[in-house]
Amino acid sequence: MKVGVYIDGFNLYYGARGLCGRGTPGWRWINLRSLASALCQSTSWSDISIERIVYCTARISGADNPGGARDQDIYLKALVAAQSVDHIEYGTYVSRVKRAPLALPDAKGRPILTRAAAPVLVKDSSDNPVHDAVFLVSHAQREEKGSDVNVAAHLLLDVLEGSVEAALVISNDSDLKLPIVEARKRVPVGLVNPSKTQTAGDLRGEKSDGVGGHWWHRLRANEIRAHQLADPVGSYGKPQGW
């Protein structure tokens, strides 16, 4: 069974950070080929051959985070040098200033707008209090764009062209609902949720959907730590703290 592996790099990174701990070492230097192979071997799939690993990411801003950009560059080069991926597809990393209402989270993390109240009051031009005033704040927003689309494109191209006989997708992005549904009609699909949150409802389904043979898995911290690249990989050494 020829398996194509499609990874949303930022989804995996932030999910792994939540599982392993932001300030802890030992998890960032992930060997994607080793991890993908182990995940597939633990399923009902048989005679597995990892045909292609596509890693979708974006280069973070060196202006905003020079240390992070340098470390990411080392990791990307190490992945290629170790043959841990077959292709890296780049999206874009966007930095912009946005405006939004000031809010606090409720018990479920949903926003509750902060309104004017003592000791911070808002008055109109006639010096009358505006009790329901909402504070509009500017904030820096940095986000990756395009990885979900790139995962979807590579997944569907490989499935429709018959390049793979099964697909492993590492992401918990609900925007992938349609391409994954279509892929399941044609090949078995394994979906790995890399985060500690529940698998997105739009990505769930039945093992028997389409051609059948599908499976779901939530990644664990010990799996991430167990599959790390050698250090160094050629001339690329693991960044300090990784």
C-alpha positions in Angstrom: 0.0 0.0 0.0 1.6 3.3 -1.2 0.8 6.0 1.4 1.0 9.7 0.8 1.5 11.9 3.9 0.3 15.4 4.1 1.3 17.6 7.0 0.1 21.1 8.0 3.4 22.3 9.6 2.0 25.1 11.8 -1.0 22.9 13.0 1.5 20.2 14.0 3.9 22.7 15.7 1.3 24.4 17.8 -0.4 21.1 18.6 2.9 19.5 19.7 3.7 22.6 21.7 0.4 22.3 23.6 1.1 18.6 24.2 4.8 18.8 25.2 5.0 22.2 26.8 6.1 25.5 25.3 9.3 25.9 27.3 10.4 22.3 27.3 13.1 20.8 25.1 13.0 17.5 23.3 10.1 17.7 20.9 10.6 20.3 18.1 13.2 18.4 16.1 10.6 16.0 14.7 11.5 13.3 12.3 8.4 13.4 10.1 9.1 10.2 8.1 9.7 8.2 11.2 6.6 9.5 12.9 4.4 8.9 9.9 5.7 5.4 9.4 5.0 4.5 13.1 1.5 6.0 12.9 0.7 3.9 9.8 2.2 0.7 11.2 0.0 0.9 14.3 -3.2 0.7 12.2 -5.0 -2.1 10.3 -3.2 -1.1 7.0 -0.8 -3.7 5.7 2.2 -3.8 3.4 2.8 -0.1 4.0 5.2 2.0 1.9 5.6 5.7 2.6 5.5 6.9 -1.0 5.6 10.7 -0.5 5.7 13.1 2.4 4.5 16.7 1.8 5.2 19.3 4.5 3.2 22.5 4.1 4.5 25.5 6.1 5.5 29.1 5.7 8.7 30.9 6.7 8.1 33.1 9.7 9.2 36.7 9.7 12.8 37.4 10.5 12.0 41.0 11.2 9.5 40.0 13.9 11.3 37.0 15.3 14.9 36.7 14.0 15.8 33.8 16.4 12.7 31.8 15.5 13.3 32.4 11.8 16.9 31.2 12.1 15.9 28.0 14.0 13.1 27.3 11.6 15.5 27.6 8.6 17.8 25.1 10.3 15.0 22.6 10.8 13.7 22.9 7.3 17.2 22.2 5.9 17.7 19.3 8.3 14.4 17.7 7.1 15.6 17.8 3.5 19.1 16.6 4.4 17.7 13.7 6.4 15.2 12.8 3.6 12.5 13.1 6.2 10.3 14.9 3.7 9.9 14.6 -0.1 8.6 18.1 -0.7 8.1 21.3 1.3 5.3 23.5 0.0 5.5 27.1 1.2 2.6 29.4 2.0 3.1 32.9 3.3 3.5 34.5 6.7 1.6 37.7 7.1 2.2 40.4 9.7 -0.4 43.2 9.9 -2.1 45.5 12.4 -5.8 44.8 12.9 -8.5 46.5 15.0 -11.0 44.5 17.1 -13.3 45.1 20.1 -11.6 44.5 23.5 -12.9 41.2 25.0 -12.4 38.7 27.8 -13.0 34.9 27.5 -16.0 33.1 29.1 -15.7 29.7 30.6 -15.6 28.1 27.1 -13.2 30.6 25.7 -15.8 32.6 23.8 -15.4 36.3 23.7 -17.3 38.7 26.0 -17.0 42.3 24.9 -15.6 44.6 27.5 -17.8 47.6 28.0 -17.2 51.0 29.7 -17.5 50.9 33.5 -15.9 52.5 36.5 -13.1 53.3 36.9 -12.7 53.6 33.1 -15.6 55.6 31.7 -16.4 56.9 28.3 -18.3 60.2 27.7 -19.8 61.7 24.6 -19.3 65.2 23.3 -21.8 66.6 25.8 -19.9 65.1 28.8 -22.6 62.4 29.3 -21.5 58.8 30.2 -21.8 56.2 27.5 -22.3 53.1 29.6 -22.4 50.6 26.8 -19.3 51.9 25.0 -17.1 49.2 23.5 -13.3 49.7 23.4 -11.8 49.2 19.9 -8.1 48.3 20.1 -5.3 47.9 17.6 -3.2 44.7 17.8 -0.4 43.0 15.9 -1.6 39.9 14.0 0.9 37.4 12.7 -0.5 34.4 10.9 0.4 31.7 8.4 -1.6 31.6 5.2 -2.0 28.9 2.7 -1.0 25.6 4.4 -4.5 24.2 4.6 -5.0 24.9 0.9 -1.6 23.4 0.0 -2.4 20.3 2.0 -5.7 19.9 0.3 -4.2 20.5 -3.2 -1.4 17.9 -2.8 -3.8 15.4 -1.2 -6.3 15.6 -4.0 -3.8 15.7 -6.8 -2.0 12.6 -5.6 -5.3 10.7 -5.0 -6.9 11.7 -8.3 -3.7 10.9 -10.3 -3.5 7.5 -8.6 0.0 8.3 -7.2 -1.0 6.9 -3.7 -3.2 4.1 -2.5 -3.9 5.6 0.9 -3.4 9.0 2.6 -2.3 10.1 6.0 -3.2 13.7 6.9 -1.7 15.4 10.0 -3.9 18.3 10.9 -7.0 19.3 12.9 -8.1 22.1 10.6 -11.8 21.8 9.8 -11.2 23.7 6.5 -10.0 20.4 5.2 -13.4 18.8 5.4 -14.3 18.7 1.7 -10.9 17.4 0.3 -10.8 14.7 3.0 -14.4 13.7 2.3 -13.5 13.4 -1.4 -10.3 11.5 -0.7 -12.2 9.0 1.5 -14.4 8.1 -1.5 -11.3 6.9 -3.4 -8.6 5.7 -0.9 -8.4 4.9 2.8 -7.5 8.0 4.9 -5.8 8.2 8.3 -6.4 11.5 10.1 -4.1 12.5 12.9 -5.1 15.2 15.2 -1.8 16.8 16.5 -3.5 18.8 19.3 -4.8 18.1 22.8 -8.3 19.4 21.7 -11.0 17.2 20.4 -10.8 16.2 16.7 -12.8 18.8 14.7 -16.3 17.6 14.0 -16.0 18.3 10.3 -13.1 15.9 10.1 -14.8 13.0 11.7 -16.6 10.2 9.8 -17.1 6.5 9.7 -14.5 3.8 9.0 -16.7 2.5 6.3 -17.2 5.8 4.4 -16.4 5.6 0.7 -13.9 2.9 0.1 -13.5 2.2 3.9 -10.4 1.4 5.9 -10.2 4.9 7.5 -8.9 5.6 10.9 -8.5 8.5 13.4 -5.8 9.1 16.0 -4.9 11.9 18.5 -1.2 12.4 18.7 0.5 11.9 22.1 3.5 13.7 23.6 5.5 10.5 23.9 5.0 9.8 20.2 6.4 13.2 19.3 9.4 12.8 21.6 10.1 9.3 20.4 10.6 10.4 16.7 13.3 13.0 16.6 15.9 13.6 13.9 19.6 12.7 14.6 21.7 15.5 16.0 23.3 16.8 14.0 21.9 16.0 10.5 25.0 16.6 8.4 26.0 20.2 9.1 22.7 21.1 10.7 22.6 20.9 14.5 19.5 21.0 16.6 18.9 24.6 17.9 19.5 25.2 21.6 16.4 24.5 23.6 14.8 22.3 21.0 
